[in-house]
Amino acid sequence: MKRLFVIKTRFEAYLIIFALALGAMTRGANYTLEYPGIGGYLLFAATAGAVFLGGAKILDAIRYEQEAAKAKLDEAERG
């Protein structure tokens, strides 16, 4: 069960980011209908920006974890 909540690979990260983007764009589209004009489009842009920032952080975290695991393995091999 614990494995379901851990992102281990970049492929899994891309699936999560896609799901976040899909939800954010739906929310953004609703904002343009609820708040017509520039306000709705600014909120739409904010939802897209949140996905970009969150996705970049997820990918950076995976890279960091993979490098840390590799360094730990290398250190264990050296002794």
C-alpha positions in Angstrom: 0.0 0.0 0.0 2.8 2.4 0.8 4.3 1.9 -2.7 1.2 3.5 -4.2 2.1 6.8 -2.7 5.8 7.0 -3.6 6.9 8.3 -7.0 10.1 6.4 -8.0 10.6 6.9 -11.7 10.3 9.9 -14.1 7.5 8.0 -16.0 5.4 8.0 -12.8 6.2 11.6 -12.3 5.0 12.5 -15.8 1.8 10.6 -15.2 1.2 12.6 -12.0 2.1 15.9 -13.7 -0.3 15.1 -16.5 -3.1 14.4 -14.1 -2.4 17.7 -12.2 -2.3 19.6 -15.5 -5.6 18.1 -16.7 -7.3 19.1 -13.4 -5.7 22.6 -13.5 -6.8 23.3 -17.0 -10.3 22.3 -16.3 -10.3 24.5 -13.3 -8.8 27.3 -15.4 -11.5 26.9 -18.0 -14.1 27.2 -15.3 -12.5 30.4 -14.1 -12.8 32.0 -17.5 -16.5 31.2 -17.4 -17.1 32.3 -13.9 -15.0 35.5 -14.1 -15.3 36.8 -17.6 -12.5 39.2 -18.8 -9.0 39.6 -17.7 -9.5 38.3 -14.2 -10.6 34.9 -15.5 -7.6 34.7 -17.8 -5.2 35.6 -15.0 -6.6 32.9 -12.8 -6.3 30.5 -15.8 -2.6 31.4 -16.2 -2.1 31.0 -12.4 -3.4 27.4 -12.5 -1.1 26.6 -15.4 1.9 28.2 -13.6 1.2 26.2 -10.5 1.4 23.0 -12.6 4.7 24.1 -14.2 6.2 24.9 -10.7 4.9 21.8 -9.1 6.0 19.6 -12.0 9.5 21.0 -12.0 9.8 20.4 -8.2 8.6 16.8 -8.6 11.2 16.1 -11.4 14.0 17.8 -9.4 13.1 15.7 -6.3 13.2 12.5 -8.2 16.6 13.4 -9.7 17.9 14.2 -6.2 16.6 11.0 -4.7 18.1 8.9 -7.6 21.5 10.6 -7.2 21.5 10.2 -3.4 20.6 6.4 -3.8 23.5 6.0 -6.3 25.9 7.8 -4.0 24.9 5.6 -1.1 25.4 2.5 -3.2 28.8 3.7 -4.4 29.9 4.5 -0.8 28.7 1.0 0.3 30.8 -0.6 -2.5 33.9 1.3 -1.5 33.6 0.1 1.9 
